[in-house]
C-alpha cells in the first residue's frame, strides 16, 4: 500500500508531540483529506484527541505488546483508504521498553513503517544549540530518516531567526514554528491528559485551536510533500477475520465457526442477528479501549453493545458477556457507587457465572470498595488511591483457566495506575509476571478474569474468540433480559 505518512517525534516527553500531531491531523482533515490517526506505544488518551481531530478511530502501534511484525499490518488496517496518516510518537524518539534497546520506540515504529520523521523541538531555552541537538538525533541511527523540524514554544521573531539560522547551517529544514500558546493546552492529572469523554465540548474547542495554531505556524504543503516521499509499504493489512480464522475454506471463504456470525439462529441471550451480546463499558469513567478489541469480538461472532456505568441502571438486553476496560473510576467513585441498580446487575451477572473480562478500571469496579465507596462486590478485595505510580511493560502468562485465556497463554501487556487493590490477587490469580519482576496478579473466579494488566488482543486473537465462545455458551445458560434504563 502507498499511504503518505509522517511520524511526529521529539527529543523527550513534554516537547509538544501531542500538540503538533493533533493539530496536523485536524488541519489536514479540515482541508478535506481523510487522515488516519495513530499513536506509538500503549497510551489510550492521546488517541481520543486524534479521533476527535479526524473523525476516525485513533489506533495504537505498540511493538512490545503486539510484536514488531504486526506494526505495519495494523497500520495498514487503520490507514486503508486514507489520503494521509499521522503517527504520534512516544517519549523521546529513541526511548523504548526499558533494557530492550530500540524495542517499542518511536524510531523502531518509523523504521517499520518506512516513514519520514518530523522532530518537534521545545526551543524555549536554546538558540544555536538547537542545531547540535537536531544533528545528534538525525545521525544517531542512519536508518531513521529525519525529514525536518517543527520548533515549539518559540518566544519572539528574533528567537525564531536565530533558530532558523542555526538549523540552516545544519542543513535541516524547518517545517514549522509555533509560539507559546498556553490557552491551547489540555488539562492533565495523575495519569496524563484528561480524556476526551470527560470534556468533549472543551476538547473540541482545544482541537480546533490546535488546528488554527498549526495551520498558522506550519508549512502544510511541505509536510504533505514530505509524507508523500514515504515508499510503498509491502505488507498485507491486518484483518480481524483473518487473524481469527486464518485457514480459508476451499471456496476461498472462511468455514463457519461456532462463535461466528453464522452461529445458529436467534435464541435467548442473542441479538436479533443471532449473535451473543457482549456489553462493553464506556462513558467518562471507562475510556481506555483499543479499537481492535471490538473488531475482534465482532469478527468472532459477538454483537458488541456499549453501556455507561455512570448512567445506565441495567446491562444491555441479552447481555451474556461483559468487558470492563480501563479508565478513571477513582475520579467517579461516588457516581459509580450511587448507581446501585447497575452494581447489583453486574454482581448478579458474575454470580451466575457470566464471562467478565476486566482490566485495571474494570478490576477496581468489580472490587468490594474503591476509596471507601461501595463498588460491585464481585471480588473480595478493596481498592484505594496511592501516591505510587505503577508504570511499565510486563511479560505475563495465564496461570489460571478463565473465559479470557487458557492456562499457559502468554501475552505482553502494560500497567499504568496510581491505585492499589488489597489483596493483589485471589486464590486463582489471573497472570504470572515473568519480567521485569516475578509475581502473580489479578483474579479468576467463575467466569471473571480481572487484572491490572492492559493487553492488546491483536497480539493473541484467541482471547477474543475464547471470550465470545464463553458468551455464546452463557447465552443458552443464563441470558440477561433487563432493558437498559438511562438516568436523566
C-alpha positions as CSV (number, residue, x, y, z in Angstrom):
1,X,0.0,0.0,0.0
2,X,1.1,3.5,-0.7
3,X,-0.2,5.8,2.1
4,X,1.6,9.2,2.6
5,X,2.7,9.2,6.2
6,X,4.6,11.1,8.8
7,X,5.9,10.2,12.3
8,X,5.8,13.1,14.7
9,X,8.6,12.6,17.3
10,X,10.5,14.7,19.8
11,X,13.8,14.6,21.8
12,X,11.8,14.0,25.0
13,X,8.4,13.9,26.6
14,X,6.8,17.3,27.1
15,X,8.2,18.8,23.9
16,X,4.8,19.2,22.2
17,X,4.2,16.0,20.2
18,X,0.5,15.8,21.0
19,X,0.0,19.4,20.2
20,X,1.6,19.2,16.8
21,X,0.3,15.7,15.9
22,X,-3.3,16.5,16.8
23,X,-3.1,20.0,15.2
24,X,-1.8,18.5,12.0
25,X,-4.5,15.8,12.0
26,X,-7.2,18.4,12.4
27,X,-5.7,20.9,10.0
28,X,-5.4,18.3,7.2
29,X,-8.8,16.9,7.9
30,X,-10.3,20.4,7.6
31,X,-8.8,20.6,4.1
32,X,-10.9,17.6,3.1
33,X,-8.2,14.9,3.5
34,X,-9.1,11.5,5.0
35,X,-6.5,11.4,7.8
36,X,-5.6,8.1,9.6
37,X,-4.5,8.8,13.3
38,X,-2.0,6.6,15.1
39,X,-0.1,6.6,18.3
40,X,3.1,4.7,19.1
41,X,3.0,3.0,22.4
42,X,0.2,1.9,24.7
43,X,-1.3,5.2,25.5
44,X,-5.2,5.4,25.4
45,X,-5.7,9.1,26.0
46,X,-4.0,10.8,23.0
47,X,-5.9,8.6,20.5
48,X,-9.1,10.1,21.8
49,X,-8.0,13.5,20.8
50,X,-6.8,12.1,17.5
51,X,-10.2,10.6,16.8
52,X,-11.8,14.0,17.6
53,X,-9.5,15.7,15.1
54,X,-10.0,13.2,12.3
55,X,-13.4,11.5,12.8
56,X,-11.7,8.1,12.6
57,X,-10.6,5.7,15.5
58,X,-7.3,6.6,17.0
59,X,-5.2,3.4,16.8
60,X,-2.1,2.3,18.7
61,X,1.1,0.8,17.2
62,X,2.9,-0.9,20.0
63,X,5.9,-3.1,19.0
64,X,6.2,-4.5,22.5
65,X,2.6,-5.6,23.1
66,X,1.9,-6.7,19.6
67,X,5.3,-7.5,18.3
68,X,7.3,-5.6,15.6
69,X,5.8,-7.9,12.9
70,X,2.3,-6.5,13.5
71,X,3.1,-2.8,13.4
72,X,2.9,-2.4,9.7
73,X,-0.1,-4.6,9.2
74,X,-2.1,-2.9,12.0
75,X,-1.1,0.5,10.5
76,X,-2.3,-0.7,7.0
77,X,-5.6,-1.8,8.5
78,X,-6.2,1.5,10.1
79,X,-5.0,3.6,7.2
80,X,-6.8,1.8,4.4
81,X,-8.5,4.2,2.0
82,X,-6.9,7.3,3.6
83,X,-5.1,10.2,2.0
84,X,-2.6,10.7,4.8
85,X,-1.5,9.0,8.0
86,X,0.0,10.8,11.0
87,X,1.7,8.8,13.8
88,X,2.4,10.5,17.1
89,X,5.5,9.1,18.8
90,X,6.0,8.1,22.4
91,X,8.5,9.7,24.8
92,X,11.8,10.7,23.1
93,X,12.5,9.4,19.6
94,X,14.8,6.6,20.7
95,X,13.2,5.8,24.0
96,X,11.6,2.3,24.2
97,X,11.0,-0.6,26.5
98,X,13.5,-0.4,29.4
99,X,16.5,-2.5,28.8
100,X,15.3,-3.7,25.3
101,X,17.3,-1.4,23.0
102,X,15.0,0.2,20.4
103,X,12.0,-2.1,21.0
104,X,8.8,-0.1,21.1
105,X,10.5,3.2,20.5
106,X,9.2,5.8,18.0
107,X,12.3,5.2,16.0
108,X,11.5,1.5,15.6
109,X,8.0,2.3,14.5
110,X,9.2,4.8,12.0
111,X,11.6,2.2,10.5
112,X,9.0,-0.5,10.4
113,X,6.7,1.9,8.6
114,X,9.5,3.3,6.4
115,X,8.1,6.7,7.3
116,X,9.9,10.1,7.5
117,X,10.1,11.7,10.9
118,X,9.4,15.2,11.9
119,X,11.1,16.2,15.1
120,X,9.2,18.6,17.4
121,X,11.8,20.6,19.5
122,X,11.0,22.6,22.5
123,X,13.1,25.6,21.7
124,X,12.1,27.7,24.7
125,X,15.6,27.6,26.4
126,X,18.0,27.4,23.5
127,X,19.1,29.1,20.3
128,X,22.1,27.9,18.3
129,X,22.4,24.7,20.4
130,X,19.3,23.5,18.6
131,X,21.4,22.6,15.6
132,X,23.7,20.3,17.7
133,X,20.6,18.7,19.3
134,X,18.9,18.0,16.0
135,X,22.2,16.8,14.4
136,X,22.6,14.3,17.1
137,X,19.1,12.9,16.6
138,X,19.5,12.8,12.8
139,X,22.8,11.0,12.9
140,X,22.2,8.6,15.8
141,X,20.5,5.9,13.6
142,X,21.1,6.3,9.9
143,X,18.0,4.1,9.2
144,X,15.8,6.8,10.8
145,X,15.0,9.4,8.2
146,X,14.6,12.8,9.9
147,X,12.9,15.0,7.3
148,X,12.5,18.2,9.1
149,X,11.9,20.1,12.4
150,X,9.0,21.9,13.9
151,X,10.1,24.4,16.5
152,X,7.7,24.7,19.5
153,X,7.4,27.4,22.2
154,X,9.4,30.0,20.3
155,X,9.5,33.3,22.1
156,X,9.9,36.0,19.5
157,X,10.8,36.9,15.9
158,X,14.4,37.3,16.9
159,X,14.4,33.9,18.7
160,X,12.9,32.4,15.6
161,X,15.6,33.9,13.3
162,X,18.4,32.6,15.5
163,X,16.9,29.1,15.5
164,X,16.3,29.1,11.7
165,X,19.9,30.3,11.0
166,X,21.4,27.5,13.2
167,X,19.3,24.8,11.5
168,X,20.0,26.2,8.1
169,X,23.7,25.7,8.8
170,X,23.0,22.1,9.8
171,X,21.1,21.5,6.6
172,X,17.8,20.7,8.4
173,X,14.5,22.1,7.0
174,X,12.3,24.0,9.4
175,X,8.8,22.9,8.6
176,X,7.0,24.9,11.3
177,X,7.4,27.4,14.1
178,X,4.8,27.5,16.9
179,X,4.8,30.3,19.5
180,X,3.9,29.8,23.1
181,X,0.1,29.3,23.4
182,X,-0.9,28.1,26.9
183,X,-4.6,28.7,26.1
184,X,-4.4,25.6,23.8
185,X,-3.0,23.3,26.4
186,X,-5.2,20.4,27.5
187,X,-5.7,19.8,31.3
188,X,-3.8,17.0,32.9
189,X,-4.0,15.0,36.1
190,X,-2.3,12.0,37.8
191,X,-2.1,9.7,34.6
192,X,-1.8,12.4,31.9
193,X,-4.3,14.3,29.8
194,X,-7.9,14.4,30.8
195,X,-9.7,12.0,28.3
196,X,-12.0,13.5,25.6
197,X,-15.0,11.7,27.0
198,X,-14.8,13.8,30.2
199,X,-14.6,17.2,28.5
200,X,-15.9,16.8,25.0
201,X,-17.0,20.4,24.4
202,X,-13.8,21.8,25.7
203,X,-11.8,19.2,23.8
204,X,-13.5,20.1,20.6
205,X,-12.5,23.7,21.1
206,X,-8.9,22.8,22.0
207,X,-8.6,20.6,18.9
208,X,-9.9,23.5,16.8
209,X,-7.4,25.9,18.4
210,X,-4.6,23.4,17.8
211,X,-5.6,23.2,14.1
212,X,-5.5,27.0,13.9
213,X,-2.1,27.2,15.6
214,X,-0.6,24.5,13.3
215,X,-2.1,26.0,10.2
216,X,-0.7,29.4,11.0
217,X,2.8,28.2,12.0
218,X,3.5,25.1,9.9
219,X,4.1,24.7,6.2
220,X,1.4,22.2,5.5
221,X,2.3,21.8,1.8
222,X,5.9,21.0,2.7
223,X,4.7,18.5,5.3
224,X,2.4,16.8,2.9
225,X,5.1,16.7,0.3
226,X,7.4,15.0,2.9
227,X,4.7,12.5,3.7
228,X,4.4,11.6,0.0
229,X,8.0,10.6,-0.1
230,X,7.3,7.5,2.0
231,X,7.8,4.4,-0.1
232,X,5.3,1.7,-0.8
233,X,4.7,-0.4,2.3
234,X,4.9,-4.0,1.3
235,X,2.7,-5.8,3.8
236,X,-0.8,-7.3,4.0
237,X,-3.3,-5.2,6.1
238,X,-4.3,-6.9,9.4
239,X,-7.8,-8.2,9.3
240,X,-9.7,-9.3,12.4
241,X,-11.4,-12.1,10.4
242,X,-8.1,-13.4,9.0
243,X,-6.5,-13.1,12.5
244,X,-9.2,-15.3,14.0
245,X,-9.8,-17.7,11.1
246,X,-6.5,-17.9,9.1
247,X,-7.4,-21.0,7.1
248,X,-10.0,-20.4,4.4
249,X,-12.3,-23.0,3.1
250,X,-11.6,-24.4,-0.4
251,X,-14.1,-21.9,-1.9
252,X,-11.9,-19.1,-0.5
253,X,-14.4,-18.3,2.2
254,X,-13.9,-19.0,5.9
255,X,-15.6,-22.0,7.3
256,X,-18.4,-21.1,9.7
257,X,-17.2,-21.2,13.3
258,X,-19.5,-22.0,16.3
259,X,-19.0,-18.4,17.5
260,X,-19.0,-16.7,14.1
261,X,-21.9,-14.7,12.6
262,X,-23.2,-18.0,11.1
263,X,-23.5,-19.4,14.6
264,X,-27.0,-20.9,14.9
265,X,-30.2,-18.9,14.8
266,X,-31.7,-16.4,17.1
267,X,-32.2,-17.5,20.7
268,X,-32.3,-16.4,24.3
269,X,-29.4,-14.0,25.1
270,X,-28.7,-13.4,21.4
271,X,-29.1,-10.3,19.3
272,X,-31.8,-10.2,16.5
273,X,-29.0,-11.4,14.2
274,X,-28.4,-14.5,16.4
275,X,-25.1,-13.3,17.9
276,X,-24.2,-13.4,21.6
277,X,-24.3,-10.0,23.1
278,X,-21.1,-8.6,24.7
279,X,-21.6,-5.5,26.7
280,X,-18.6,-3.1,26.8
281,X,-18.3,-0.4,29.5
282,X,-17.9,3.1,28.1
283,X,-18.7,6.7,29.2
284,X,-16.5,9.1,31.0
285,X,-15.3,6.5,33.7
286,X,-14.2,3.8,31.2
287,X,-12.4,5.4,28.3
288,X,-9.5,3.1,27.7
289,X,-10.0,0.7,24.8
290,X,-8.2,-0.4,21.7
291,X,-10.4,-0.3,18.6
292,X,-9.2,-3.8,17.5
293,X,-10.8,-5.4,20.6
294,X,-14.4,-4.6,19.4
295,X,-13.4,-5.5,15.9
296,X,-12.1,-8.9,17.0
297,X,-15.2,-9.6,19.1
298,X,-17.4,-8.7,16.2
299,X,-15.4,-10.9,13.8
300,X,-15.6,-13.8,16.4
301,X,-19.4,-13.6,16.2
302,X,-20.4,-11.2,19.1
303,X,-22.8,-8.3,18.9
304,X,-20.9,-5.5,20.8
305,X,-23.0,-3.1,22.7
306,X,-21.7,-0.2,24.7
307,X,-23.2,0.9,28.0
308,X,-22.3,3.7,30.5
309,X,-21.9,2.6,34.2
310,X,-22.4,6.2,35.2
311,X,-25.8,6.5,33.7
312,X,-27.3,3.1,32.7
313,X,-29.1,1.2,35.5
314,X,-29.1,-2.2,33.8
315,X,-26.9,-4.2,31.5
316,X,-28.0,-4.1,27.8
317,X,-30.8,-6.6,27.0
318,X,-29.5,-10.1,26.3
319,X,-26.0,-9.5,27.7
320,X,-24.1,-12.7,28.0
321,X,-20.5,-11.3,28.1
322,X,-19.2,-8.3,29.9
323,X,-16.0,-6.3,29.1
324,X,-15.0,-3.5,31.5
325,X,-11.8,-1.9,30.4
326,X,-9.6,0.8,31.7
327,X,-10.3,4.4,32.7
328,X,-10.7,6.6,35.7
329,X,-13.2,5.1,38.1
330,X,-11.3,6.7,41.0
331,X,-12.5,10.1,39.7
332,X,-16.1,8.9,39.5
333,X,-16.2,6.6,42.5
334,X,-19.2,8.5,44.2
335,X,-21.2,8.4,41.0
336,X,-20.4,4.8,40.2
337,X,-21.3,3.8,43.8
338,X,-24.5,5.7,43.6
339,X,-25.7,3.7,40.6
340,X,-26.7,0.7,42.9
341,X,-29.0,-1.0,40.3
342,X,-26.2,-1.5,37.9
343,X,-23.7,-2.5,40.6
344,X,-26.2,-5.2,41.6
345,X,-26.8,-6.2,38.0
346,X,-23.1,-6.7,37.4
347,X,-22.7,-8.7,40.7
348,X,-25.7,-10.9,39.8
349,X,-24.2,-11.5,36.3
350,X,-20.9,-12.5,37.7
351,X,-22.5,-14.7,40.4
352,X,-24.4,-16.5,37.7
353,X,-21.1,-17.4,36.0
354,X,-21.3,-14.9,33.2
355,X,-18.0,-14.2,31.4
356,X,-16.4,-11.0,32.5
357,X,-13.1,-9.5,31.3
358,X,-12.0,-6.6,33.4
359,X,-8.8,-4.5,33.0
360,X,-7.5,-2.0,35.5
361,X,-10.5,0.3,36.0
362,X,-12.7,-2.8,35.5
363,X,-10.8,-4.5,38.3
364,X,-11.5,-1.6,40.6
365,X,-15.2,-1.5,39.7
366,X,-15.5,-5.2,40.5
367,X,-13.9,-4.7,43.9
368,X,-15.8,-4.5,47.2
369,X,-14.9,-0.8,47.5
370,X,-12.9,2.0,45.9
371,X,-11.7,4.7,48.2
372,X,-14.3,3.6,50.7
373,X,-17.2,3.8,48.3
374,X,-19.1,0.5,47.7
375,X,-18.5,-1.0,44.2
376,X,-19.9,-4.2,42.7
377,X,-18.5,-6.5,45.3
378,X,-17.7,-9.3,42.8
379,X,-14.2,-9.5,44.2
380,X,-13.3,-9.9,47.9
381,X,-10.9,-7.0,47.7
382,X,-10.7,-3.3,48.3
383,X,-9.1,-0.6,46.2
384,X,-7.7,2.9,47.0
385,X,-5.7,5.7,45.5
386,X,-2.0,5.6,46.2
387,X,0.9,8.0,46.0
388,X,2.9,5.5,44.0
389,X,2.6,5.3,40.2
390,X,2.9,1.8,38.8
391,X,4.0,2.0,35.2
392,X,5.7,-0.2,32.7
393,X,5.6,-3.1,30.2
394,X,5.0,-6.6,31.6
395,X,5.5,-10.1,30.2
396,X,2.7,-12.4,31.5
397,X,1.5,-15.9,31.4
398,X,-2.0,-17.0,32.3
399,X,-1.8,-19.1,35.5
400,X,-5.5,-20.0,35.8
401,X,-8.0,-21.1,33.2
402,X,-10.6,-18.4,32.5
403,X,-13.1,-17.2,30.0
404,X,-10.4,-15.0,28.5
405,X,-7.3,-17.1,28.4
406,X,-6.3,-20.8,28.8
407,X,-3.6,-21.6,31.3
408,X,-0.2,-21.1,29.7
409,X,-1.4,-18.3,27.3
410,X,1.4,-15.8,27.0
411,X,0.8,-12.1,26.5
412,X,2.8,-8.9,26.8
413,X,0.9,-6.0,28.4
414,X,1.2,-2.7,30.2
415,X,0.5,-1.5,33.7
416,X,-0.4,2.1,34.3
417,X,-2.2,3.1,37.6
418,X,-1.9,5.0,40.8
419,X,-4.2,2.8,42.8
420,X,-3.7,-0.4,44.8
421,X,-6.0,-3.3,45.5
422,X,-5.7,-5.5,48.5
423,X,-5.2,-8.4,48.2
424,X,-3.4,-8.0,44.9
425,X,-4.5,-11.5,43.7
426,X,-7.1,-14.1,44.5
427,X,-6.9,-17.9,45.2
428,X,-6.7,-18.3,41.4
429,X,-4.6,-15.4,40.1
430,X,-5.1,-14.1,36.5
431,X,-1.4,-13.7,35.5
432,X,2.0,-14.6,36.5
433,X,4.5,-11.9,35.5
434,X,7.9,-13.1,34.3
435,X,9.5,-9.8,33.6
436,X,10.6,-7.3,34.9
437,X,9.7,-9.0,38.2
438,X,8.2,-12.3,39.1
439,X,4.8,-12.1,40.8
440,X,1.2,-13.2,40.4
441,X,-1.6,-10.7,40.0
442,X,-5.3,-10.5,39.4
443,X,-8.3,-12.7,40.0
444,X,-10.0,-15.6,38.2
445,X,-13.3,-16.8,39.7
446,X,-16.2,-18.5,38.0
447,X,-16.4,-16.5,34.7
448,X,-14.5,-13.5,35.9
449,X,-11.0,-12.5,34.7
450,X,-9.9,-9.3,36.4
451,X,-6.4,-7.7,36.4
452,X,-4.5,-4.5,36.3
453,X,-2.8,-5.6,33.1
454,X,-3.8,-3.9,29.9
455,X,-3.4,-6.1,26.9
456,X,-3.8,-5.8,23.1
457,X,-5.8,-8.6,21.8
458,X,-4.4,-8.3,18.2
459,X,-1.3,-10.0,19.7
460,X,-3.3,-13.1,20.7
461,X,-6.7,-13.1,18.9
462,X,-7.6,-16.4,20.6
463,X,-8.6,-14.5,23.7
464,X,-11.4,-12.7,21.8
465,X,-12.6,-16.0,20.3
466,X,-12.5,-17.8,23.6
467,X,-14.4,-15.0,25.3
468,X,-17.0,-14.9,22.5
469,X,-17.4,-18.6,22.8
470,X,-18.0,-18.3,26.6
471,X,-20.6,-15.6,25.9
472,X,-22.3,-17.8,23.3
473,X,-22.4,-20.6,25.9
474,X,-23.8,-18.2,28.5
475,X,-26.5,-17.1,26.1
476,X,-28.1,-20.5,26.4
477,X,-27.4,-20.9,30.1
478,X,-28.4,-17.6,31.7
479,X,-29.2,-14.6,29.5
480,X,-29.6,-11.1,31.0
481,X,-33.0,-9.9,29.9
482,X,-33.2,-6.5,31.6
483,X,-33.5,-3.5,29.3
484,X,-31.1,-0.6,29.8
485,X,-32.7,2.2,31.8
486,X,-30.8,5.5,31.3
487,X,-30.7,8.1,34.0
488,X,-31.9,11.6,33.0
